[in-house]
């Protein structure tokens, strides 16, 4: 072995150690951050269950924009999304004194919004809307996130997600936007992890195909 190859090998080993160390640090920071968030949420929930209006207001202010963004992405209609988020918080307020948190509060509220949005989507799909009504809905949904999200890149991403079937869009958004694990999504939607992973995979494949076709045009 030459000196060059020896030092090259050593450099690769050090680089690998460095990458592994960085990955471990990032994982540790992520886990610590998640643990801190859950502790904060449990304190809020404890105060909420004791009837604290300030606790409920804090929860509302903390998650309303995130949940609205989720609802808008799923429904592609700001007005319907606002109704869904409002109904979720009204329902949540009614659990004061008896609410029990088993996971994260953000995950719970996200699941409530996703379920409510799915019900609204089913209701809309059953309606026999005329051409004028359909055009009106489309005009509202051309740029549904302009007031909810001020990041242009995120806005384009949400518009791309609108091309996905609802079931795929739901899983992709819950996993990427709401940072829910596949197991959490499966439990929330009442489906198997394999089904969640399949919808996620097919959703990403369709997004790649859409982006690829846009680039080649």
N, C-alpha and C positions, 0 to 999 in steps of 0.2 A: 504494500500500500504506500503510495507516494504521500509526501507531506501535504500536498494540495488536497488530495482526496480525503486524507485524515481530517484536516481542518474543516473541509467542506461538510464531512459527515458530522463532526462535532457541532458545527454551526446549525445544521438541520435539527440535531437533537435538542440544542438549546432553544431553537425557534419553536420546536414542538412543545417543549416544556413551558415556554413562555405563553404559547397559545392555550395550552391546557390550563395553565394557571389563570390566564385572563378569563377563560370560559367559566372556571370554577368560581372566580370572584364575581362574575356577572350573575351566575346562578344564585350565589349566596345573597347578593344585593337584591335580586328579584324575590327570593324567598322571604328575606327580612322585610322588604317593602310590603309584600302581600300579608305577612303576619301583622305588621303595624297597622295596615288598613283594616284588617279584621278586628283588631283590638279597638280601634277608633269606632268602628261600626257597632261593636257590642256595647260600648259605652253609650252611644247614641240611642241604640235600641232600648237599653235599660232605662234611660231617661224618658224615652218616648212612651214606654209601657207605664211609666209613673204619671203620665198625663202632661208631660212638658210640651207646650206649644213651640217653645224655642227649639227643642230637639227635632220636632217634625219640620219646622221651617228650615233648619240646617240641612236635614236630609233632602228636602225638596230643592233647595238652592244648590246643593252639592251634585245632585244627579239629574236634574230636570233637562239640562241641555244635552247631556249624553243620551238620555232616554228619548228625547225628541229626535235627535239625529238618527237613532236606531229605528224609530217608528217611521220617520220620513223615508229612510232607505228601504224599508220593507213595503210601505204602502205607496210611495211616490206621490203623495198628496199631503201637503202641509196641514190643511184644515182637518183631515181625518186623523193625521198623526197627533195633532194637538188634542183632539177629542180623546184619543186612546190614552195618552199620557195623563190627561186630566182625570179620566175614569180610574186609571190605575192608582193614582195618588188618593182619590176619594175612597176607593176600596181599602187602600193601605191604612188610611186614617181611621177607618172603622175597626181596625184590629187593635187599637190602643188598649193596653192592659192584658192582652192575651197573645200578642205576636211572639212567635218563637223563631229564632234565627238558627238554622243548622249549617249554612254555608256562608257566603258573602252576601251582604245586603244588595250590593250592585248586581250580583248574579240573580238574586231573587227578583228584584224589580225588573231586570232585563227580561227574565223569563215571563213575568206578568205582561210586559209590553209585547213580547213576541207572541204570546198566546192570544192576547186581545187583538193584535194586528192580524193574526191568522183568521180569527173569527170574522173580522171586518172584511178581509180579503175574500173569504168564502161567501159572505153575504153579497158583496159586490159582484162576484162572478155569477151568482144566480139571478141577478137582476137583468131584465131585458131592457137595456138602455137604448134609446134612439141615437141616431147619428149625431144630432146636435148636442145631446148630453155627453156623448163619448168625446166629441171635439172639445167641449168645455172642460172635461176632466183632463184631457191631454194638455190643454193650454195652461192649466194650473200646475201640471206636473213637469213642464218643460225644464224648469230650474228650481226644484223644490227645496234646495238646501241653501239658497242664497242668504237667508237670514239666520239660519242655524249654524252654518259653518263658513268661516271666512277664508279658508284655505283653498286656493284654486285647485291644487292637485287632489285634495280630498274630494272636492266637489266633482271632478272628472271621474274619480274612482267610483263614487256613488252612482253617477250616471251610467257607467259601464255595468255596475251591478244590476241596474234596472233591466238589462237584457237577459238576465238569468231567470229560469223558472222560479216561482216563489219558494219552493222547498229548498232549492239549492242556495238561493240568495239568503234565506233565513239562516242556514247553517254557516255559510261563509261569514256573514255579518256577526253572528254570535261568537264565532271563534276568533276572528281577526279584530273586529271593532270592539266587542265587549270582553274579549280576552277570556272567554269561557272554555274550559277543557271539553274534549269530545264526550267524556263521561258525564259531565254536568249537562251538556246539551242533550244527550240521550235521555237522561233522567227527566229533564225539563219538558221535552217534547214527547216522551213516552214511546221512544223507538230504540232500536238496538244501536250499539256503538258502531257496528259494521255499516248500518244504514247511514248513520251520521257521516262516517268517513267516506262512504261512497258518494253521497251528495256533495260533500266538500270537494272530493277529487274531481267529479264531473263538472262542478261549478268552476273550479280553477282551470280545467282544461278548456271549457267554453270561453272563459275570459281571455286565456292565452290566444285562442283562435280569433276572437274578436279584435284583440289588440294587434295581432299579426296581420289581419286583413286591413286594418286601418293604416298600418305602417307601409304596406306594399302598395296602397292606392296612390 
